[in-house]
Amino acid sequence: MRTLLFTILILAISCKSLRNNSNIGKIGNSDYYILKFEPNEKYPIFENAQPTELTHEEIVETEKIIKSKVDKITSEWRAETDNEYAESEYQYDRQYIAAINENGEKLIWINFFCEKSLAEFYDLRKERTNTADGGKCFFQLKVNLTKKTIIGYKFNGIA
């Protein structure tokens, strides 16, 4: 009986700590992961910028800025693939990386991916995915949250 109670207690604590992990969340039906900006990596996402924190509220605000662009990309991908995928395949999980540039503006890089199997190859909570192909199943947006504008867009090549 003690072993059973101990096991239940450990499971409850583990589940609670996963729920409270501030770098994981949901936007609609999509999961998101907040990663730390690494200014010293070989090919940094932002030039002349420093890491900063990102809140769920800022992610919601960013999603409002990019909604029409994401809707357009999703619509184009459906047309290109003749809707051959299940509805859930057109939904994108995301990785967010935030930085403050030299002008004090908050910049956000968002990595979109619809391939759920990426979790087998990457720890999505800690490392940025790096895929070469995949077309509009993988794309990135850069947002200047301070100015509320999209400042960059790239989708992966088609294999």
Backbone torsions as a table, in degrees:
resi	resn	phi	psi	omega
1	MET	NA	-43.0	178.8
2	ARG	-61.2	-40.9	-180.0
3	THR	-61.8	-42.3	179.5
4	LEU	-63.9	-45.6	178.8
5	LEU	-63.4	-41.6	178.1
6	PHE	-62.3	-43.2	179.0
7	THR	-62.6	-43.9	179.0
8	ILE	-62.9	-42.1	178.9
9	LEU	-61.8	-45.1	179.0
10	ILE	-61.8	-44.4	178.7
11	LEU	-62.6	-41.9	-180.0
12	ALA	-63.2	-43.4	179.0
13	ILE	-64.7	-42.8	179.7
14	SER	-61.4	-46.2	-179.6
15	CYS	-63.8	-40.9	179.7
16	LYS	-63.7	-42.4	-179.1
17	SER	-66.9	-32.6	176.1
18	LEU	-67.6	-41.0	-179.7
19	ARG	-66.4	-32.8	-176.8
20	ASN	-88.4	1.2	179.1
21	ASN	-66.5	112.5	-171.3
22	SER	-74.3	-7.8	180.0
23	ASN	-98.8	12.8	176.8
24	ILE	-129.7	139.3	177.7
25	GLY	-162.0	-168.9	179.9
26	LYS	-132.1	141.6	169.6
27	ILE	-124.3	108.5	-174.9
28	GLY	59.5	-124.6	178.5
29	ASN	-94.8	5.1	-175.6
30	SER	-103.1	142.1	174.9
31	ASP	-85.1	150.8	171.5
32	TYR	-135.5	156.3	-178.0
33	TYR	-133.9	132.9	177.0
34	ILE	-101.8	121.1	179.0
35	LEU	-108.7	158.4	179.3
36	LYS	-85.3	136.3	174.7
37	PHE	-69.3	132.8	179.2
38	GLU	-113.7	95.0	-176.0
39	PRO	-66.4	-18.9	-177.0
40	ASN	-98.4	8.6	178.6
41	GLU	-71.7	162.8	-173.6
42	LYS	-56.4	-44.9	178.4
43	TYR	-124.1	82.4	-176.2
44	PRO	-66.6	150.4	-179.5
45	ILE	-68.9	-37.3	-179.2
46	PHE	-123.4	144.8	175.6
47	GLU	-95.5	144.4	176.3
48	ASN	50.1	51.7	-178.9
49	ALA	-137.3	161.5	179.7
50	GLN	-124.8	150.5	179.5
51	PRO	-60.8	150.8	174.4
52	THR	-148.6	167.4	178.9
53	GLU	-81.2	160.4	178.2
54	LEU	-138.4	128.7	-178.8
55	THR	-99.6	163.2	176.0
56	HIS	-60.7	-38.3	179.3
57	GLU	-62.0	-39.1	177.2
58	GLU	-68.6	-33.6	176.3
59	ILE	-66.0	-42.9	177.5
60	VAL	-60.7	-42.7	178.0
61	GLU	-62.9	-42.8	178.2
62	THR	-62.0	-42.1	179.7
63	GLU	-60.4	-34.6	176.9
64	LYS	-65.9	-39.0	-179.4
65	ILE	-65.8	-39.2	-172.4
66	ILE	-96.7	-4.1	-172.1
67	LYS	-52.6	-50.3	-176.4
68	SER	-65.0	-36.2	178.6
69	LYS	-67.0	-44.1	179.4
70	VAL	-65.3	-41.3	177.0
71	ASP	-59.9	-41.5	179.7
72	LYS	-65.3	-44.8	179.9
73	ILE	-61.9	-44.5	179.8
74	THR	-62.5	-43.4	179.6
75	SER	-62.6	-44.7	178.6
76	GLU	-62.4	-40.6	-179.0
77	TRP	-66.4	-39.0	176.6
78	ARG	-60.4	-43.0	-179.8
79	ALA	-65.2	-43.9	-179.2
80	GLU	-64.4	-33.0	-176.8
81	THR	-99.2	6.9	-178.9
82	ASP	51.3	37.6	178.5
83	ASN	52.6	35.5	-175.5
84	GLU	-76.6	-12.2	-179.0
85	TYR	-98.9	160.1	175.0
86	ALA	-65.5	155.6	-178.6
87	GLU	-51.1	-40.5	-177.4
88	SER	-65.3	-23.5	-179.7
89	GLU	-71.3	-17.6	179.0
90	TYR	-91.0	5.8	176.8
91	GLN	-99.9	140.6	-173.3
92	TYR	-111.9	128.6	165.2
93	ASP	-79.1	163.6	-172.4
94	ARG	-138.7	152.5	167.1
95	GLN	-121.4	131.8	179.5
96	TYR	-113.8	139.7	173.0
97	ILE	-134.3	129.2	-176.4
98	ALA	-117.2	148.4	177.3
99	ALA	-150.4	161.4	173.4
100	ILE	-110.4	126.1	-179.0
101	ASN	-85.1	-179.8	-176.2
102	GLU	-64.0	-16.4	177.8
103	ASN	-95.1	5.0	179.9
104	GLY	80.0	14.3	-179.0
105	GLU	-90.9	141.5	178.7
106	LYS	-86.2	122.6	179.5
107	LEU	-111.3	142.7	-179.9
108	ILE	-131.6	129.3	174.2
109	TRP	-104.4	130.9	-178.4
110	ILE	-123.7	125.1	178.1
111	ASN	-104.0	118.2	-178.6
112	PHE	-102.9	138.8	176.1
113	PHE	-151.9	138.7	-179.7
114	CYS	-103.4	-8.5	-177.1
115	GLU	-82.3	105.1	-177.0
116	LYS	-66.8	-22.9	-177.1
117	SER	-73.5	-5.3	178.5
118	LEU	-58.4	-28.4	-180.0
119	ALA	-62.3	-18.9	176.9
120	GLU	-74.3	-24.4	-174.6
121	PHE	-108.9	-23.4	-176.3
122	TYR	-128.1	148.2	165.9
123	ASP	-88.4	95.9	-171.4
124	LEU	-61.5	-18.3	178.3
125	ARG	-79.3	-17.9	-171.8
126	LYS	-125.9	-27.5	-176.0
127	GLU	-127.7	139.8	179.9
128	ARG	-70.5	133.7	177.2
129	THR	-71.3	151.3	-178.6
130	ASN	-140.2	95.1	179.9
131	THR	-114.9	145.3	-176.0
132	ALA	-92.7	-33.5	-176.6
133	ASP	-124.5	-166.3	177.4
134	GLY	114.2	-4.4	177.4
135	GLY	57.0	-140.1	-175.3
136	LYS	-76.2	3.2	171.6
137	CYS	-73.6	-18.9	178.6
138	PHE	-133.5	117.9	175.3
139	PHE	-150.3	164.7	-178.0
140	GLN	-130.4	144.8	173.8
141	LEU	-127.2	146.6	170.2
142	LYS	-116.6	136.1	-177.3
143	VAL	-127.2	138.3	168.2
144	ASN	-96.5	101.3	-176.4
145	LEU	-67.6	-33.5	179.3
146	THR	-61.8	-44.1	-179.6
147	LYS	-91.7	-7.6	-179.9
148	LYS	59.3	47.7	-179.5
149	THR	-134.1	153.4	171.0
150	ILE	-85.4	126.9	-176.3
151	ILE	-113.1	-0.6	178.3
152	GLY	-170.3	150.4	-179.3
153	TYR	-151.2	136.5	176.5
154	LYS	-152.4	132.0	169.2
155	PHE	-115.4	153.7	-174.8
156	ASN	-69.6	159.2	177.0
157	GLY	-67.5	166.9	178.6
158	ILE	-99.7	128.1	-175.7
159	ALA	-64.5	NA	NA
